[in-house]
Amino acid sequence: MPAGSGADARCVRRRHASCRGCADAAPALLVQTTHADLDALHAAAGGGDMHAVQAHAHRMRGALAQVDGAQEAAELCRELEAGAAWAVQAARDRIGDLRLYLEACLARSGSGDA
């Protein structure tokens, strides 16, 4: 990095809270990415994409866990992440149950028992 840029050599690839340039940029970056993730989370939930809800909630939880005073928001993200994972698994389970019932039902109707 050029002298006087406010960032040290470690920041070529990553942001570091200990680097002055990165520390100055971190709050703005957090606000920008959190708003983008919140918009994407809302769109994913509206579209029923629970995998995307889970991914965006996980990303937001990780970012917010590092912010003083944002622990409740991070916990809400954890709950969203867990709820989305549960919803995906519940849907898979119900689809499996439905498959079993349909196979039994269709096998009976195919044998003339219906």
C-alpha positions in Angstrom: 0.0 0.0 0.0 1.2 3.5 -0.6 2.7 5.4 2.3 0.1 7.5 4.1 -2.9 5.5 2.6 -4.1 4.6 6.1 -3.9 0.8 5.3 -1.1 -1.5 6.0 0.4 -4.3 3.8 -1.9 -7.0 5.3 -4.9 -5.3 3.7 -4.0 -6.3 0.1 -6.4 -9.2 0.4 -8.4 -8.7 3.6 -9.9 -6.0 5.8 -8.5 -5.9 9.3 -10.1 -4.0 12.2 -6.6 -3.1 13.5 -5.7 -1.3 10.2 -6.7 2.3 10.3 -7.9 2.4 6.7 -10.0 -0.7 7.2 -11.4 0.5 10.5 -12.5 3.7 8.9 -14.2 1.9 6.0 -15.8 -0.9 8.1 -18.9 0.9 9.4 -19.9 2.2 5.9 -19.3 -1.3 4.5 -21.3 -2.9 7.2 -24.3 -0.5 6.6 -24.1 -1.1 2.8 -23.9 -4.9 3.0 -26.4 -5.2 5.8 -29.0 -3.2 3.8 -28.3 -5.3 0.7 -28.6 -8.5 2.7 -31.8 -7.4 4.3 -33.3 -6.6 0.9 -32.2 -10.0 -0.4 -33.5 -11.7 2.7 -36.9 -10.0 2.2 -37.0 -11.0 -1.5 -36.0 -14.6 -0.7 -38.7 -14.9 2.0 -41.3 -13.4 -0.4 -40.3 -15.9 -3.0 -40.3 -18.9 -0.6 -36.6 -19.5 -1.1 -35.7 -20.8 2.3 -32.1 -21.8 1.3 -31.5 -18.1 0.4 -33.2 -16.9 3.6 -30.9 -19.2 5.6 -27.8 -18.0 3.7 -28.5 -14.3 4.1 -29.5 -14.6 7.7 -26.3 -16.5 8.4 -24.2 -13.8 6.7 -26.0 -11.0 8.6 -25.6 -12.9 11.9 -21.9 -13.1 11.4 -21.5 -9.4 10.6 -23.8 -8.2 13.4 -22.2 -10.4 16.0 -19.1 -8.2 15.7 -21.0 -5.0 16.3 -21.4 -3.6 19.8 -25.1 -3.3 20.6 -26.3 -5.5 17.8 -26.5 -8.7 19.7 -30.4 -8.8 19.6 -30.3 -8.3 15.8 -27.7 -11.1 15.5 -30.0 -13.3 17.6 -32.9 -12.6 15.3 -30.8 -13.6 12.4 -29.8 -16.8 14.2 -33.5 -17.5 14.7 -34.3 -16.8 11.0 -31.5 -19.0 10.0 -32.7 -21.9 12.2 -36.3 -21.3 11.2 -35.4 -21.5 7.5 -33.4 -24.6 8.0 -36.4 -26.2 9.9 -38.8 -25.1 7.1 -36.6 -26.7 4.5 -36.4 -30.0 6.5 -40.1 -30.0 7.3 -40.9 -29.6 3.6 -38.6 -32.4 2.7 -40.2 -34.6 5.4 -43.7 -33.8 4.2 -42.8 -34.5 0.6 -41.4 -37.9 1.7 -44.6 -38.6 3.6 -46.7 -37.6 0.6 -44.6 -39.8 -1.6 -45.3 -42.8 0.6 -49.1 -42.1 0.8 -49.3 -41.6 -3.0 -47.4 -44.8 -3.7 -49.7 -46.8 -1.4 -52.8 -45.0 -2.8 -51.9 -45.4 -6.4 -50.8 -49.1 -5.9 -54.3 -49.8 -4.4 -56.1 -48.0 -7.2 -54.0 -49.8 -9.8 -54.9 -53.2 -8.3 -58.7 -52.6 -8.6 -59.2 -52.3 -4.8 -60.4 -48.7 -4.9 
